[in-house]
Amino acid sequence: MKKPELQVGLKFEIEEVVSDNMLASHFQSGLLDVFATPSMIALMEKAALLCVENYLEEGYTTVGSKVDILHLAPTPKGMKVKAVAQLISIEDRKLTFKVEAYDSFEKVGEGDHERFIVNRERFLNKAYQKVR
């Protein structure tokens, strides 16, 4: 069965509840018990990854290469957060996404994220050559 075609406009949403390991105090990126910027970015990246993963040929995946994110508002522990990724550009192997994050009350983050399509085996071989 042929995979559906990768195309601009694809969109994916993912939702999680802010837990202890997602807090700024946990990451030491801040002292407060609120949703950490690194956690927000990770959720946005996950949404982008899952947005396109089923459209790639076997043996391929995407890796993050750039993030340009604004963290707009705090979110407390225990609240749901949603990340939305929309594919806005395809340039050869480079994919660009508009990403946003929302809690139950408002938009809490927005920006752009780039990923590159890579061959899993070649990418891992290149990485692990550094420790051989």
The first five atom37 places (N, CA, C, CB, O) and aatype in JSON, in Angstrom:
{
  "aatype": [12, 11, 11, 14, 6, 10, 5, 19, 7, 10, 11, 13, 6, 9, 6, 6, 19, 19, 15, 3, 2, 12, 10, 0, 15, 8, 13, 5, 15, 7, 10, 10, 3, 19, 13, 0, 16, 14, 15, 12, 9, 0, 10, 12, 6, 11, 0, 0, 10, 10, 4, 19, 6, 2, 18, 10, 6, 6, 7, 18, 16, 16, 19, 7, 15, 11, 19, 3, 9, 10, 8, 10, 0, 14, 16, 14, 11, 7, 12, 11, 19, 11, 0, 19, 0, 5, 10, 9, 15, 9, 6, 3, 1, 11, 10, 16, 13, 11, 19, 6, 0, 18, 3, 15, 13, 6, 11, 19, 7, 6, 7, 3, 8, 6, 1, 13, 9, 19, 2, 1, 6, 1, 13, 10, 2, 11, 0, 18, 5, 11, 19, 1],
  "atom_mask": [
    [1, 1, 1, 1, 1],
    [1, 1, 1, 1, 1],
    [1, 1, 1, 1, 1],
    [1, 1, 1, 1, 1],
    [1, 1, 1, 1, 1],
    [1, 1, 1, 1, 1],
    [1, 1, 1, 1, 1],
    [1, 1, 1, 1, 1],
    [1, 1, 1, 0, 1],
    [1, 1, 1, 1, 1],
    [1, 1, 1, 1, 1],
    [1, 1, 1, 1, 1],
    [1, 1, 1, 1, 1],
    [1, 1, 1, 1, 1],
    [1, 1, 1, 1, 1],
    [1, 1, 1, 1, 1],
    [1, 1, 1, 1, 1],
    [1, 1, 1, 1, 1],
    [1, 1, 1, 1, 1],
    [1, 1, 1, 1, 1],
    [1, 1, 1, 1, 1],
    [1, 1, 1, 1, 1],
    [1, 1, 1, 1, 1],
    [1, 1, 1, 1, 1],
    [1, 1, 1, 1, 1],
    [1, 1, 1, 1, 1],
    [1, 1, 1, 1, 1],
    [1, 1, 1, 1, 1],
    [1, 1, 1, 1, 1],
    [1, 1, 1, 0, 1],
    [1, 1, 1, 1, 1],
    [1, 1, 1, 1, 1],
    [1, 1, 1, 1, 1],
    [1, 1, 1, 1, 1],
    [1, 1, 1, 1, 1],
    [1, 1, 1, 1, 1],
    [1, 1, 1, 1, 1],
    [1, 1, 1, 1, 1],
    [1, 1, 1, 1, 1],
    [1, 1, 1, 1, 1],
    [1, 1, 1, 1, 1],
    [1, 1, 1, 1, 1],
    [1, 1, 1, 1, 1],
    [1, 1, 1, 1, 1],
    [1, 1, 1, 1, 1],
    [1, 1, 1, 1, 1],
    [1, 1, 1, 1, 1],
    [1, 1, 1, 1, 1],
    [1, 1, 1, 1, 1],
    [1, 1, 1, 1, 1],
    [1, 1, 1, 1, 1],
    [1, 1, 1, 1, 1],
    [1, 1, 1, 1, 1],
    [1, 1, 1, 1, 1],
    [1, 1, 1, 1, 1],
    [1, 1, 1, 1, 1],
    [1, 1, 1, 1, 1],
    [1, 1, 1, 1, 1],
    [1, 1, 1, 0, 1],
    [1, 1, 1, 1, 1],
    [1, 1, 1, 1, 1],
    [1, 1, 1, 1, 1],
    [1, 1, 1, 1, 1],
    [1, 1, 1, 0, 1],
    [1, 1, 1, 1, 1],
    [1, 1, 1, 1, 1],
    [1, 1, 1, 1, 1],
    [1, 1, 1, 1, 1],
    [1, 1, 1, 1, 1],
    [1, 1, 1, 1, 1],
    [1, 1, 1, 1, 1],
    [1, 1, 1, 1, 1],
    [1, 1, 1, 1, 1],
    [1, 1, 1, 1, 1],
    [1, 1, 1, 1, 1],
    [1, 1, 1, 1, 1],
    [1, 1, 1, 1, 1],
    [1, 1, 1, 0, 1],
    [1, 1, 1, 1, 1],
    [1, 1, 1, 1, 1],
    [1, 1, 1, 1, 1],
    [1, 1, 1, 1, 1],
    [1, 1, 1, 1, 1],
    [1, 1, 1, 1, 1],
    [1, 1, 1, 1, 1],
    [1, 1, 1, 1, 1],
    [1, 1, 1, 1, 1],
    [1, 1, 1, 1, 1],
    [1, 1, 1, 1, 1],
    [1, 1, 1, 1, 1],
    [1, 1, 1, 1, 1],
    [1, 1, 1, 1, 1],
    [1, 1, 1, 1, 1],
    [1, 1, 1, 1, 1],
    [1, 1, 1, 1, 1],
    [1, 1, 1, 1, 1],
    [1, 1, 1, 1, 1],
    [1, 1, 1, 1, 1],
    [1, 1, 1, 1, 1],
    [1, 1, 1, 1, 1],
    [1, 1, 1, 1, 1],
    [1, 1, 1, 1, 1],
    [1, 1, 1, 1, 1],
    [1, 1, 1, 1, 1],
    [1, 1, 1, 1, 1],
    [1, 1, 1, 1, 1],
    [1, 1, 1, 1, 1],
    [1, 1, 1, 1, 1],
    [1, 1, 1, 0, 1],
    [1, 1, 1, 1, 1],
    [1, 1, 1, 0, 1],
    [1, 1, 1, 1, 1],
    [1, 1, 1, 1, 1],
    [1, 1, 1, 1, 1],
    [1, 1, 1, 1, 1],
    [1, 1, 1, 1, 1],
    [1, 1, 1, 1, 1],
    [1, 1, 1, 1, 1],
    [1, 1, 1, 1, 1],
    [1, 1, 1, 1, 1],
    [1, 1, 1, 1, 1],
    [1, 1, 1, 1, 1],
    [1, 1, 1, 1, 1],
    [1, 1, 1, 1, 1],
    [1, 1, 1, 1, 1],
    [1, 1, 1, 1, 1],
    [1, 1, 1, 1, 1],
    [1, 1, 1, 1, 1],
    [1, 1, 1, 1, 1],
    [1, 1, 1, 1, 1],
    [1, 1, 1, 1, 1],
    [1, 1, 1, 1, 1]
  ],
  "atom_positions": [
    [[0.84, -1.19, 0.0], [0.0, 0.0, 0.0], [0.89, 1.25, 0.0], [-0.96, 0.0, 1.23], [1.83, 1.33, 0.78]],
    [[0.59, 2.19, -0.85], [1.37, 3.42, -0.97], [1.06, 4.36, 0.19], [1.1, 4.11, -2.32], [-0.09, 4.49, 0.61]],
    [[2.11, 5.02, 0.68], [1.93, 5.99, 1.75], [1.27, 7.25, 1.19], [3.28, 6.33, 2.43], [1.48, 7.58, 0.03]],
    [[0.47, 7.95, 2.02], [-0.09, 9.23, 1.57], [1.05, 10.22, 1.31], [-1.09, 9.79, 2.61], [2.14, 10.09, 1.86]],
    [[0.78, 11.2, 0.47], [1.81, 12.16, 0.07], [2.04, 13.23, 1.14], [1.43, 12.81, -1.24], [1.1, 13.8, 1.68]],
    [[3.31, 13.47, 1.41], [3.71, 14.55, 2.3], [3.38, 15.87, 1.62], [5.23, 14.46, 2.67], [3.82, 16.11, 0.49]],
    [[2.6, 16.74, 2.29], [2.2, 17.99, 1.66], [2.02, 19.1, 2.68], [0.93, 17.79, 0.88], [1.68, 18.87, 3.84]],
    [[2.25, 20.32, 2.21], [2.04, 21.51, 3.03], [0.58, 21.51, 3.5], [2.37, 22.81, 2.24], [-0.32, 21.15, 2.75]],
    [[0.38, 21.92, 4.75], [-0.96, 21.98, 5.32], [-1.26, 20.87, 6.31], [0.0, 0.0, 0.0], [-2.22, 20.97, 7.07]],
    [[-0.45, 19.82, 6.31], [-0.66, 18.74, 7.29], [-0.59, 19.33, 8.69], [0.4, 17.61, 7.12], [0.21, 20.23, 8.95]],
    [[-1.43, 18.83, 9.58], [-1.53, 19.39, 10.93], [-1.67, 18.24, 11.93], [-2.73, 20.37, 11.06], [-2.3, 17.23, 11.64]],
    [[-1.07, 18.42, 13.11], [-1.16, 17.41, 14.16], [-1.23, 18.1, 15.51], [0.05, 16.43, 14.1], [-0.55, 19.1, 15.74]],
    [[-2.05, 17.56, 16.4], [-2.18, 18.08, 17.77], [-1.88, 16.98, 18.76], [-3.6, 18.66, 18.02], [-2.23, 15.82, 18.54]],
    [[-1.22, 17.35, 19.84], [-0.94, 16.41, 20.92], [-1.21, 17.11, 22.24], [0.53, 15.87, 20.85], [-0.93, 18.3, 22.39]],
    [[-1.75, 16.36, 23.2], [-2.11, 16.96, 24.49], [-1.5, 16.14, 25.62], [-3.66, 17.03, 24.65], [-1.49, 14.91, 25.58]],
    [[-1.0, 16.83, 26.62], [-0.46, 16.19, 27.82], [-0.84, 17.02, 29.03], [1.08, 16.03, 27.72], [-1.23, 18.18, 28.91]],
    [[-0.74, 16.42, 30.2], [-0.95, 17.12, 31.47], [0.41, 17.48, 32.03], [-1.78, 16.25, 32.48], [1.31, 16.64, 32.09]],
    [[0.57, 18.72, 32.45], [1.85, 19.18, 33.01], [2.14, 18.41, 34.29], [1.83, 20.72, 33.28], [1.38, 18.47, 35.26]],
    [[3.25, 17.68, 34.28], [3.65, 16.86, 35.43], [4.95, 17.41, 36.03], [3.82, 15.38, 35.02], [5.55, 18.34, 35.49]],
    [[5.38, 16.81, 37.14], [6.59, 17.27, 37.84], [7.81, 17.35, 36.93], [6.89, 16.34, 39.0], [8.59, 18.3, 37.01]],
    [[7.97, 16.36, 36.06], [9.17, 16.34, 35.21], [9.1, 17.31, 34.03], [9.4, 14.94, 34.69], [10.01, 17.35, 33.21]],
    [[8.02, 18.09, 33.95], [7.87, 19.09, 32.89], [8.01, 20.52, 33.43], [6.51, 18.93, 32.21], [7.82, 21.49, 32.7]],
    [[8.34, 20.64, 34.72], [8.38, 21.95, 35.37], [9.73, 22.63, 35.21], [8.04, 21.81, 36.84], [10.77, 21.97, 35.09]],
    [[9.71, 23.95, 35.22], [10.95, 24.74, 35.15], [11.87, 24.38, 36.31], [10.64, 26.26, 35.15], [13.09, 24.32, 36.15]],
    [[11.29, 24.16, 37.48], [12.1, 23.8, 38.65], [12.81, 22.46, 38.46], [11.23, 23.75, 39.92], [13.91, 22.25, 38.97]],
    [[12.19, 21.55, 37.73], [12.81, 20.24, 37.43], [13.98, 20.4, 36.46], [11.76, 19.27, 36.83], [15.04, 19.81, 36.67]],
    [[13.8, 21.2, 35.43], [14.85, 21.41, 34.42], [15.93, 22.36, 34.88], [14.24, 21.93, 33.15], [16.99, 22.47, 34.25]],
    [[15.68, 23.06, 35.97], [16.56, 24.11, 36.47], [16.71, 25.23, 35.43], [17.94, 23.53, 36.83], [17.73, 25.91, 35.38]],
    [[15.66, 25.39, 34.62], [15.62, 26.5, 33.68], [14.91, 27.69, 34.32], [14.91, 26.09, 32.37], [14.8, 28.76, 33.73]],
    [[14.44, 27.47, 35.53], [13.76, 28.47, 36.33], [13.55, 27.9, 37.71], [0.0, 0.0, 0.0], [13.81, 26.72, 37.94]],
    [[13.08, 28.72, 38.62], [12.89, 28.28, 40.01], [11.44, 27.95, 40.34], [13.39, 29.34, 40.95], [11.16, 27.43, 41.41]],
    [[10.53, 28.25, 39.43], [9.1, 28.11, 39.72], [8.54, 26.79, 39.21], [8.34, 29.27, 39.11], [9.04, 26.2, 38.26]],
    [[7.48, 26.35, 39.88], [6.8, 25.11, 39.49], [5.74, 25.39, 38.42], [6.15, 24.44, 40.73], [4.54, 25.29, 38.68]],
    [[6.21, 25.76, 37.23], [5.34, 26.01, 36.08], [5.92, 25.27, 34.86], [5.21, 27.55, 35.79], [7.09, 24.88, 34.87]],
    [[5.11, 25.09, 33.85], [5.49, 24.43, 32.6], [6.75, 25.08, 32.05], [4.34, 24.49, 31.56], [6.77, 26.27, 31.75]],
    [[7.8, 24.29, 31.9], [9.1, 24.79, 31.47], [9.14, 25.02, 29.96], [10.21, 23.82, 31.87], [8.51, 24.3, 29.19]],
    [[9.88, 26.03, 29.57], [10.08, 26.29, 28.14], [10.67, 25.06, 27.43], [11.0, 27.5, 27.93], [10.19, 24.72, 26.35]],
    [[11.69, 24.37, 28.0], [12.18, 23.16, 27.32], [11.1, 22.09, 27.14], [13.34, 22.58, 28.11], [11.11, 21.38, 26.14]],
    [[10.18, 21.98, 28.09], [9.09, 21.01, 27.96], [8.12, 21.42, 26.87], [8.34, 20.87, 29.29], [7.64, 20.58, 26.11]],
    [[7.84, 22.72, 26.78], [6.94, 23.21, 25.74], [7.55, 22.94, 24.36], [6.66, 24.71, 25.93], [6.86, 22.49, 23.44]],
    [[8.83, 23.24, 24.22], [9.51, 23.01, 22.94], [9.51, 21.52, 22.6], [10.96, 23.55, 22.99], [9.28, 21.15, 21.44]],
    [[9.77, 20.67, 23.58], [9.76, 19.22, 23.33], [8.39, 18.75, 22.86], [10.17, 18.46, 24.61], [8.3, 17.91, 21.96]],
    [[7.32, 19.28, 23.45], [5.97, 18.89, 23.04], [5.68, 19.39, 21.62], [4.93, 19.45, 24.03], [5.05, 18.68, 20.84]],
    [[6.13, 20.59, 21.3], [5.97, 21.12, 19.94], [6.73, 20.26, 18.93], [6.45, 22.59, 19.87], [6.22, 19.96, 17.85]],
    [[7.96, 19.88, 19.28], [8.76, 19.03, 18.4], [8.09, 17.67, 18.2], [10.19, 18.84, 18.96], [8.08, 17.12, 17.1]],
    [[7.53, 17.13, 19.27], [6.84, 15.84, 19.19], [5.64, 15.94, 18.25], [6.39, 15.37, 20.59], [5.39, 15.03, 17.46]],
    [[4.9, 17.04, 18.34], [3.75, 17.23, 17.44], [4.21, 17.29, 15.99], [2.98, 18.52, 17.81], [3.57, 16.72, 15.11]],
    [[5.32, 17.99, 15.73], [5.85, 18.09, 14.37], [6.32, 16.73, 13.87], [7.01, 19.11, 14.32], [6.05, 16.35, 12.73]],
    [[7.03, 15.99, 14.71], [7.5, 14.65, 14.35], [6.32, 13.76, 13.96], [8.28, 14.02, 15.52], [6.33, 13.12, 12.91]],
    [[5.3, 13.74, 14.82], [4.15, 12.87, 14.58], [3.3, 13.35, 13.41], [3.3, 12.77, 15.83], [2.58, 12.55, 12.79]],
    [[3.37, 14.63, 13.1], [2.62, 15.2, 11.97], [3.02, 14.53, 10.65], [2.87, 16.71, 11.88], [2.17, 14.31, 9.79]],
    [[4.29, 14.21, 10.5], [4.77, 13.71, 9.21], [5.28, 12.27, 9.22], [5.86, 14.59, 8.73], [5.52, 11.7, 8.16]],
    [[5.44, 11.68, 10.38], [6.09, 10.37, 10.49], [5.44, 9.31, 9.6], [6.07, 9.89, 11.94], [6.14, 8.52, 8.98]],
    [[4.12, 9.29, 9.53], [3.43, 8.27, 8.73], [3.49, 8.52, 7.23], [1.98, 8.19, 9.15], [3.04, 7.69, 6.44]],
    [[4.05, 9.65, 6.84], [4.16, 10.0, 5.42], [5.54, 9.67, 4.85], [3.86, 11.47, 5.22], [5.77, 9.84, 3.65]],
    [[6.45, 9.23, 5.69], [7.83, 8.98, 5.26], [8.02, 7.53, 4.83], [8.81, 9.32, 6.38], [7.35, 6.62, 5.32]],
    [[8.95, 7.33, 3.92], [9.28, 5.97, 3.48], [9.91, 5.2, 4.63], [10.24, 6.01, 2.25], [10.48, 5.79, 5.55]],
    [[9.78, 3.89, 4.59], [10.37, 3.03, 5.62], [11.87, 3.29, 5.71], [10.09, 1.53, 5.32], [12.55, 3.42, 4.69]],
    [[12.37, 3.37, 6.94], [13.79, 3.62, 7.16], [14.13, 5.09, 7.3], [0.0, 0.0, 0.0], [15.3, 5.44, 7.51]],
    [[13.13, 5.95, 7.2], [13.36, 7.39, 7.31], [12.59, 7.97, 8.49], [12.96, 8.11, 6.01], [11.56, 7.43, 8.89]],
    [[13.1, 9.06, 9.03], [12.44, 9.81, 10.1], [12.83, 11.27, 9.93], [12.84, 9.26, 11.52], [13.47, 11.64, 8.94]],
    [[12.43, 12.1, 10.88], [12.87, 13.5, 10.87], [13.61, 13.8, 12.16], [11.66, 14.46, 10.69], [13.35, 13.2, 13.2]],
    [[14.53, 14.75, 12.06], [15.26, 15.22, 13.24], [15.12, 16.74, 13.31], [16.77, 14.8, 13.18], [15.12, 17.43, 12.29]],
    [[15.01, 17.24, 14.53], [14.9, 18.68, 14.72], [16.22, 19.36, 14.41], [0.0, 0.0, 0.0], [17.29, 18.86, 14.74]],
    [[16.13, 20.54, 13.77], [17.34, 21.28, 13.42], [17.28, 22.74, 13.87], [17.57, 21.22, 11.94], [18.33, 23.38, 13.99]],
    [[16.09, 23.27, 14.11], [15.98, 24.68, 14.5], [14.65, 24.91, 15.21], [16.1, 25.6, 13.26], [13.62, 24.37, 14.82]],
    [[14.7, 25.73, 16.25], [13.48, 26.2, 16.91], [13.59, 27.71, 17.13], [13.26, 25.45, 18.27], [14.65, 28.22, 17.49]],
    [[12.5, 28.4, 16.9], [12.39, 29.83, 17.15], [11.04, 30.02, 17.84], [12.51, 30.7, 15.81], [10.01, 30.16, 17.19]],
    [[11.07, 30.03, 19.17], [9.86, 29.92, 19.97], [9.73, 31.07, 20.95], [9.84, 28.59, 20.72], [10.71, 31.51, 21.56]],
    [[8.51, 31.55, 21.1], [8.17, 32.5, 22.17], [7.33, 31.77, 23.2], [7.41, 33.76, 21.61], [6.36, 31.1, 22.85]],
    [[7.7, 31.9, 24.47], [6.89, 31.35, 25.57], [6.09, 32.53, 26.1], [7.79, 30.67, 26.71], [6.66, 33.45, 26.69]],
    [[4.78, 32.51, 25.91], [3.93, 33.69, 26.11], [3.28, 33.8, 27.48], [2.88, 33.69, 25.09], [3.01, 34.9, 27.95]],
    [[3.02, 32.66, 28.14], [2.28, 32.7, 29.4], [2.58, 31.45, 30.22], [0.75, 32.83, 29.14], [2.9, 30.41, 29.66]],
    [[2.48, 31.56, 31.56], [2.75, 30.4, 32.42], [1.58, 29.43, 32.46], [3.09, 30.87, 33.83], [0.42, 29.81, 32.29]],
    [[1.92, 28.16, 32.7], [0.92, 27.1, 32.88], [1.29, 26.32, 34.13], [0.85, 26.16, 31.62], [2.44, 25.89, 34.27]],
    [[0.33, 26.12, 35.06], [0.64, 25.42, 36.3], [0.67, 23.9, 36.13], [-0.38, 25.78, 37.36], [0.13, 23.35, 35.17]],
    [[1.32, 23.25, 37.07], [1.32, 21.79, 37.15], [-0.13, 21.31, 37.24], [2.15, 21.29, 38.39], [-0.96, 21.92, 37.91]],
    [[-0.42, 20.21, 36.55], [-1.74, 19.61, 36.6], [-2.69, 20.06, 35.49], [0.0, 0.0, 0.0], [-3.74, 19.45, 35.29]],
    [[-2.35, 21.13, 34.78], [-3.21, 21.62, 33.7], [-2.83, 20.94, 32.39], [-3.09, 23.17, 33.57], [-1.66, 20.61, 32.16]],
    [[-3.82, 20.73, 31.53], [-3.56, 20.18, 30.2], [-2.91, 21.24, 29.33], [-4.86, 19.66, 29.56], [-3.26, 22.42, 29.39]],
    [[-1.96, 20.79, 28.51], [-1.37, 21.63, 27.48], [-1.47, 20.89, 26.15], [0.13, 21.99, 27.81], [-1.37, 19.67, 26.08]],
    [[-1.68, 21.67, 25.1], [-1.82, 21.1, 23.76], [-0.81, 21.78, 22.85], [-3.27, 21.28, 23.2], [-0.68, 23.0, 22.86]],
    [[-0.09, 20.98, 22.07], [0.81, 21.51, 21.05], [0.21, 21.2, 19.69], [2.26, 20.92, 21.19], [-0.3, 20.11, 19.45]],
    [[0.3, 22.18, 18.81], [-0.21, 22.04, 17.44], [0.94, 22.34, 16.48], [-1.43, 23.0, 17.19], [1.61, 23.36, 16.61]],
    [[1.16, 21.44, 15.53], [2.18, 21.65, 14.51], [1.52, 21.59, 13.15], [3.33, 20.59, 14.63], [0.76, 20.67, 12.85]],
    [[1.82, 22.59, 12.31], [1.31, 22.59, 10.94], [2.48, 22.75, 9.98], [0.27, 23.73, 10.73], [3.29, 23.67, 10.11]],
    [[2.57, 21.84, 9.03], [3.63, 21.88, 8.03], [3.36, 23.03, 7.07], [3.72, 20.52, 7.26], [2.34, 23.06, 6.38]],
    [[4.29, 24.0, 7.01], [4.07, 25.19, 6.17], [5.03, 25.27, 4.98], [4.21, 26.43, 7.01], [4.82, 26.08, 4.08]],
    [[6.07, 24.45, 4.97], [7.02, 24.51, 3.86], [7.78, 23.18, 3.73], [8.02, 25.67, 4.05], [8.16, 22.57, 4.73]],
    [[7.99, 22.77, 2.49], [8.81, 21.6, 2.18], [9.85, 22.04, 1.16], [7.93, 20.39, 1.63], [9.5, 22.44, 0.04]],
    [[11.12, 21.97, 1.54], [12.22, 22.3, 0.63], [13.19, 21.13, 0.63], [12.94, 23.64, 1.06], [14.06, 21.02, 1.51]],
    [[13.05, 20.25, -0.34], [13.84, 19.04, -0.43], [13.65, 18.24, 0.86], [15.35, 19.38, -0.66], [12.56, 17.73, 1.1]],
    [[14.69, 18.11, 1.7], [14.57, 17.34, 2.95], [14.19, 18.21, 4.13], [15.88, 16.62, 3.25], [13.92, 17.68, 5.21]],
    [[14.15, 19.54, 3.97], [13.85, 20.46, 5.08], [12.35, 20.71, 5.17], [14.61, 21.79, 4.9], [11.71, 21.11, 4.2]],
    [[11.81, 20.47, 6.36], [10.4, 20.71, 6.63], [10.28, 21.83, 7.65], [9.7, 19.41, 7.15], [10.97, 21.82, 8.67]],
    [[9.42, 22.8, 7.39], [9.21, 23.91, 8.32], [7.78, 23.85, 8.83], [9.51, 25.28, 7.64], [6.83, 23.68, 8.07]],
    [[7.65, 24.01, 10.15], [6.36, 23.94, 10.82], [6.06, 25.24, 11.56], [6.33, 22.76, 11.79], [6.96, 25.87, 12.11]],
    [[4.79, 25.62, 11.56], [4.29, 26.63, 12.49], [3.84, 25.83, 13.7], [3.1, 27.53, 11.86], [3.07, 24.88, 13.57]],
    [[4.32, 26.21, 14.87], [3.95, 25.49, 16.09], [3.32, 26.44, 17.1], [5.18, 24.79, 16.71], [3.7, 27.61, 17.19]],
    [[2.36, 25.92, 17.84], [1.68, 26.7, 18.88], [1.41, 25.78, 20.06], [0.36, 27.33, 18.35], [1.29, 24.56, 19.91]],
    [[1.31, 26.38, 21.24], [0.94, 25.63, 22.44], [-0.16, 26.39, 23.17], [2.18, 25.41, 23.38], [-0.16, 27.62, 23.21]],
    [[-1.09, 25.63, 23.74], [-2.23, 26.2, 24.45], [-2.41, 25.47, 25.76], [-3.52, 26.13, 23.59], [-2.2, 24.26, 25.84]],
    [[-2.82, 26.2, 26.8], [-3.32, 25.53, 28.0], [-4.84, 25.69, 27.99], [-2.68, 26.13, 29.32], [-5.41, 26.06, 26.96]],
    [[-5.49, 25.43, 29.09], [-6.95, 25.48, 29.13], [-7.51, 26.89, 29.01], [-7.44, 24.87, 30.41], [-8.71, 27.07, 28.79]],
    [[-6.65, 27.9, 29.14], [-7.13, 29.28, 29.13], [-6.67, 30.1, 27.94], [-6.68, 29.96, 30.37], [-7.41, 30.97, 27.47]],
    [[-5.46, 29.83, 27.42], [-4.91, 30.74, 26.41], [-3.76, 30.1, 25.64], [-4.43, 32.03, 27.08], [-3.28, 29.02, 25.98]],
    [[-3.35, 30.81, 24.6], [-2.14, 30.42, 23.87], [-0.96, 30.72, 24.78], [-2.01, 31.16, 22.49], [-0.84, 31.82, 25.31]],
    [[-0.07, 29.73, 24.96], [1.08, 29.91, 25.84], [2.41, 29.91, 25.1], [1.1, 28.83, 26.89], [3.45, 30.24, 25.68]],
    [[2.4, 29.54, 23.82], [3.64, 29.54, 23.05], [3.36, 29.51, 21.57], [0.0, 0.0, 0.0], [2.32, 29.04, 21.12]],
    [[4.34, 30.03, 20.8], [4.2, 30.01, 19.35], [5.57, 30.17, 18.71], [3.24, 31.12, 18.86], [6.51, 30.66, 19.34]],
    [[5.67, 29.77, 17.46], [6.92, 29.96, 16.74], [7.04, 29.06, 15.54], [0.0, 0.0, 0.0], [6.05, 28.54, 15.02]],
    [[8.29, 28.89, 15.1], [8.61, 28.07, 13.94], [9.59, 26.97, 14.35], [9.2, 28.93, 12.79], [10.4, 27.15, 15.26]],
    [[9.49, 25.85, 13.67], [10.36, 24.71, 13.95], [10.74, 24.06, 12.63], [9.65, 23.68, 14.9], [9.89, 23.83, 11.77]],
    [[12.02, 23.75, 12.47], [12.5, 23.06, 11.27], [12.96, 21.66, 11.61], [13.63, 23.85, 10.6], [13.55, 21.42, 12.67]],
    [[12.69, 20.74, 10.7], [13.13, 19.36, 10.82], [13.68, 18.92, 9.47], [11.97, 18.43, 11.3], [13.28, 19.44, 8.43]],
    [[14.59, 17.96, 9.5], [15.14, 17.4, 8.27], [14.79, 15.92, 8.18], [16.67, 17.6, 8.2], [14.85, 15.2, 9.18]],
    [[14.44, 15.48, 6.99], [14.2, 14.06, 6.74], [15.56, 13.39, 6.6], [13.32, 13.84, 5.44], [16.41, 13.83, 5.82]],
    [[15.76, 12.32, 7.38], [17.04, 11.6, 7.35], [16.79, 10.1, 7.26], [17.87, 11.93, 8.6], [15.74, 9.59, 7.67]],
    [[17.78, 9.41, 6.72], [17.8, 7.95, 6.76], [18.24, 7.55, 8.16], [18.75, 7.35, 5.64], [19.33, 7.93, 8.6]],
    [[17.42, 6.8, 8.86], [17.7, 6.44, 10.26], [19.08, 5.8, 10.43], [16.63, 5.48, 10.79], [19.88, 6.23, 11.26]],
    [[19.35, 4.78, 9.63], [20.6, 4.01, 9.78], [21.82, 4.89, 9.51], [20.6, 2.81, 8.83], [22.78, 4.86, 10.29]],
    [[21.8, 5.65, 8.43], [22.95, 6.52, 8.12], [23.15, 7.58, 9.19], [22.75, 7.19, 6.76], [24.28, 7.89, 9.57]],
    [[22.05, 8.14, 9.68], [22.14, 9.18, 10.71], [22.76, 8.63, 11.99], [20.75, 9.78, 11.0], [23.65, 9.24, 12.57]],
    [[22.28, 7.46, 12.43], [22.82, 6.85, 13.64], [24.27, 6.43, 13.46], [21.98, 5.64, 14.04], [25.08, 6.6, 14.37]],
    [[24.61, 5.89, 12.3], [26.01, 5.52, 12.04], [26.91, 6.73, 12.14], [26.15, 4.88, 10.65], [27.99, 6.65, 12.74]],
    [[26.5, 7.84, 11.57], [27.3, 9.07, 11.63], [27.47, 9.53, 13.07], [26.64, 10.19, 10.79], [28.56, 9.93, 13.48]],
    [[26.39, 9.48, 13.84], [26.46, 9.91, 15.24], [27.4, 9.01, 16.04], [25.06, 9.9, 15.87], [28.23, 9.51, 16.8]],
    [[27.27, 7.7, 15.88], [28.05, 6.77, 16.7], [29.49, 6.59, 16.24], [27.38, 5.44, 16.72], [30.29, 6.0, 16.96]],
    [[29.84, 7.1, 15.06], [31.24, 7.11, 14.65], [32.06, 8.0, 15.58], [31.38, 7.59, 13.18], [33.27, 7.85, 15.68]],
    [[31.41, 8.91, 16.25], [32.1, 9.83, 17.17], [32.65, 9.13, 18.4], [31.15, 10.94, 17.59], [33.55, 9.65, 19.06]],
    [[32.12, 7.96, 18.73], [32.57, 7.25, 19.94], [33.32, 5.95, 19.6], [31.38, 6.93, 20.84], [33.6, 5.15, 20.49]],
    [[33.63, 5.75, 18.37], [34.36, 4.54, 17.97], [35.83, 4.78, 17.96], [33.91, 4.04, 16.61], [36.61, 3.88, 17.65]]
  ]
}
